[in-house]
Amino acid sequence: MHRRSLLLTGLATPLAMPALAQDGYPSRPIRLLVGYPPAGTTDIAARLAAERLTPRLGQPVLVENRPGATGNIAAEIVARSEPDGHTLLTSNIATTAINYSLFGDRMPVKPEDFAALGLLTKVPNLIFVHPSAPVRNVAELIALAKARPGALNYGSAGSGGSPHMTMEMFKTRTGTNINHVPFRGAGPMLVEAVAGRLDCGCDNMPSVIGHVRDGRLRPIAVTSRGRAAVLPEVPSLHEAGLTDFEATAWFGLQAPARTPPAVVARLGREIDAVTRDAGYRARLAELGGAPPGLTEGGGTSPESYQRFITEEIRRWAEVVQASGAKID
């Protein structure tokens, strides 16, 4: 009887191995890829999440910057990675939604190449000028642009990002012609903006707010529906007369498609817990960000994030088509 029990145990062991391996996740450090240079909001969001996910997962979550092609390089690396939960993507509005319409057939990945894990934060964009500019509000920016059609330029962190699309919508709504100067990330663009070599610019709030607080850049308007709590004196574009204008950037995490459901569920739970943490939310508020707000209590889940992504792909396809925006 004892020998038979051992044999049965031996026969059962191979069947149990996948479950044991799955229960042991993660078994090594996790790579969290960012498709942009350091100092931009995607990088900031990734590092905030990695810092808090590391103790929860029991393995280091290591941020790895792989910039290029509006996040597509990092996205392709993750999509082609082993679907075991050890290589993740910091997804955002550009790479995960806008790019599919903007790049079209040149897009190296498809939405179905990824498994949604959770949304980390939503942030407004901020339109700004150098303090020396003869512009203090939206009306004056529009007037200057119309007085000098095609002569002004605006900077963004790169083609296809939400700041780029925000300004293209702004141009369409105001009938202005302002040239786009794309940079390889928010950091290089902000260097030029602070130096006064751009007429105006647009970027995610967390990337630019430090320069605004220090007086190196002058805020003109936020792109959220209402004013941002972190800069209550700055009006929204909606308030400035561009009715119903709203452009909110967002950042989350994705894994390769075919990642085991149990791993997706585990990561989803941990991401949700991070986004509900009071310290995390306080830090987001300092940077002008907001909690995900996809589930009850302001949290997130793989399912709610996937629905959100699907709707954002549809929404931004309409914006790209209406604006005629192209990769510069």
N, C-alpha and C positions, 0 to 999 in steps of 0.2 A: 504493500500500500504506500509505504514511504517512497519507494523507488518510482511508483506511478505518479505520485504527487510531484516529484522532482522533474519527471519527464514532461508532465503537463505544464509545470512552471517554465521549463525550458522552451516548450513550444509557444507559450504565450509571450515570452520575452520579446521576440522580434516584433510582434504586433503592438506591444506597448511602447516600443522605442520612440516612434514619432511623437506620441503624447508626452513622453518624458522629455524629449528634446524641446518640444513646444513649451512645456511647463518651465523649462530652464531659460526661457528668453528673458532678457538678452544674455548671451553667453560671452560677449566681448564688447568693446567700445562701439558706440553708434556714431556713424558719420552723418552730420547734418549739413547738406550742401546749400550754399547760398549763391545764386546766379549773378551776384553783383559785388563790387568792391566793398571793403570795410567802410564804415561810417554812414552808410545809407540806412533807410528805415528797415529794409529787408534784413540787413545784417544786425541791426539793433534788436529787431523782433526775434531773430534766431538766437541771439546770445541771451536775451532775457529768458527765453523758453529753455534753452540748454542748461542754464544755471540751475533752474528749478526742476527740470526733468532728471538730471543726473542723480540726485539722492533718491528720487522716487523709483528709478529703474535699477539702481544699484550698479550701474556702469557709467563711465564717462560719456557724455554726449558732446562730441567734438565738432565745432563749427568749421567748415571748410569752404573758403571763398573760391568759386570757379566762375568768374565773370565772363560775360560775352553774349552777344546776340539777344539782348533783352531777356536774359535768364534761360535761353533755350539750351545753352551748352550744359549747364547744371541739370536741367530737366532731362536731357537725353541721357546723361550719365546715370541718373537715378532710374529712369525707365528701363535701361538695359542692365541694371544691377540685379544681383541675386535677390529674389523676393522673400527675404527672411527677416525683414525688419531692422537690419543693421545699417542700411543706407537710406536716408530720408531726404526729402526736398522741402526747403522753405518756400512754399508756394505763395504767390501774390496775384494781385489783380491783372498784372501784365502777362506774366508767364502762363498763368492758369486760365485766363479768360480772353483778354484783348488780343494776344498773339495769334490765336487761331483764325481770327478774321484779318488781322493786319498782314500776317505772313502768308496766309493761304496755302498753296501747294508746297511752299518752301518750308513749312513747319515740320521739324524733324520728329515730332511726337504727336500723339492723339490723346484726347481726354480719357479714352478707355485704357491708356497705358498706366494709369495711376489709380491708387486707392486713397480716398479721402480719409484723413485721420481727425482733424479738428481745426477750427478757426481760432487764431490767437488774439487778434485785435482788429479793430476798424479805426482808421484815422482820416481826418480831413486833410485836404491839400491847402497850401497857403500861397497866394500870389503876392509877390514882393517886388520892391525896387531898391536901388541904392539910395542912401540918405541924401545924396547930392542931386537926385533926380527932381525935376520940376513937377512931381506927381505926388499927391497925398491921398487920393481916393480913386475909386473905380471910374467915376465920371471924368476925372482929369486924365486918367490913362487912356480912356476911349477917345477923348478929344485930341490928345497928342498923337495917337495912332492914326486918327482920321486926317489930321493936319499933315502928317508925314507918311502917307501910305507906302508900305514896302520898305521903309527906311529903318524901322525899329526891329530889334531882335529880342527873343526870349530864350532863356536857357532851361533845359530839363535834364534829368538824369539819364535820358536815353529815349530813343524812339520806341513807342508802344507802351510806355509806362503811363500810369494815371495822370501825372503832371502834364505830359505831352498831350494826352487826350483831353484833359481839362482845358488847356489853352486852345486847342483846336475847336472845342465846343464854344469857348469864349469868343473866338474870332467869328465863328458862324453866327452866334447870337447877336454880336455887336456890329457886324459888317466891317470889321477891321482886317488889315493885312499886316501881320507881324511875323517876321521870319523865325523859323525854329532853328535853334542851335543845339543839337543833341550832344551830350557828353557821355563818357563811359563811367557813369555812376554819379551819385549826388555830391560826393566829396570834391571832385574836380570842378563840377559846375559851380558849387558854392564858393570855391576859391576865386573864380572869375567874377562871380556876382559881388562878393565882398570887395574885390579890387575895383569895382565900378566899370567893368568891361562888358557888362550886359545891360540892356535898357530895362529889362524886367525878367522875372523868372517865376517858376512854380515848382514846388516840391512838397513832399509829405511833411506834415507838421513836426514829427520827432526829429527829422534831419535838420530842419531850418530854425527851430525855435530858439536854440542857443544863440545864434547870430542876431535874432530879433531882440532877445532880452539884453544882449550886450550893445545894442544900438548900431550894429554893423549893417543891418538891413532894415528897411522900413516895410511893415506889413500893409497890404492894400485891402485884401479880402480873404476870408476863408471860404472853402467850397462846400462845407456842410450846409444843411438846410437852415440851421440857426447858428448863432455865435458859439465859438468854442470857449468852454469854461476856462481854459488855460490862457486865453487872450481875449477877455470879455470886451475889451475896447475896440476890437476889430470887427467890422460888420461882415455879414455873409454876402455872397453875390446875389442871393435871393432878396435880401434886404436892400441891396444897392440898386435894385431895379430889374435884375435878370430873373424874373419870376420862375420858380420851380427849378432853378439851376441847382443841381446837387451832384457832386463827384466825391465819393468816399473810397479811399484806398483800403485794402485789407490784406492780411497776412495769415498764413496757416501752415499746416504740415501735411505732406502726402508721402505715401510709400509706393513702391512699384506694384503694379497690378499683380494679382495672384499671390500676394502676401497672405499667409494663413489667417483665416478669420479670427482665430484666438489672439494672434499677435496684433491685428488691427484693433480688436476690442480692447486689449490691454493698453495699447498706446492711446486709444481714444479716451479711456477712463483717466489715464494719467494727465493727458492734455487738458481735459475738462477740469480736473482737480487743480491744476496750475492756474487756469483762467479764473477760478473761483477764489484763489488765495488773496487775502486782503493786501499783503505786501506787494504782490504782482499788480493788483489793480491800482494801488497807490502810485506805483512807479509808472504805469501806463498813463495815469491822470497827469502826472508831472510832465510827460512828453506830449500830451494832447491826444492820447489814444483812449479808446473805450473798450470794454469787454465785448466778447463775441455777440452775445445776445441772441443766439440761435435756439437755445432751449430754456426751459423754466429756470429762473434764477440767473439768467444772463450767461449761461454756459454754452457748451458745444458738444457735438457728437459726430462720429463718422457719417452717420446717415443725414443729419441736418446740414453738415458741411457739404456733402455731395449735392444735396438739393440746391444749396446756395450757389455752388460753382456752376451747376447747370443753368440756373437762371441768369447768372452774371455773364456767361458765354453768350446767351441769347441777347441780353440787354446791350452788351458792348458791340455785338455784331451790327446792331441797328445804328449805334453811334458812329462806328467806323464808316459804314456805308453813307450815312447822312453827311458826315464831315468831309469825306473824301480823303481822310488821313492816309499817309503812306510812310513807309520806312525811309528815313533820310540817310 
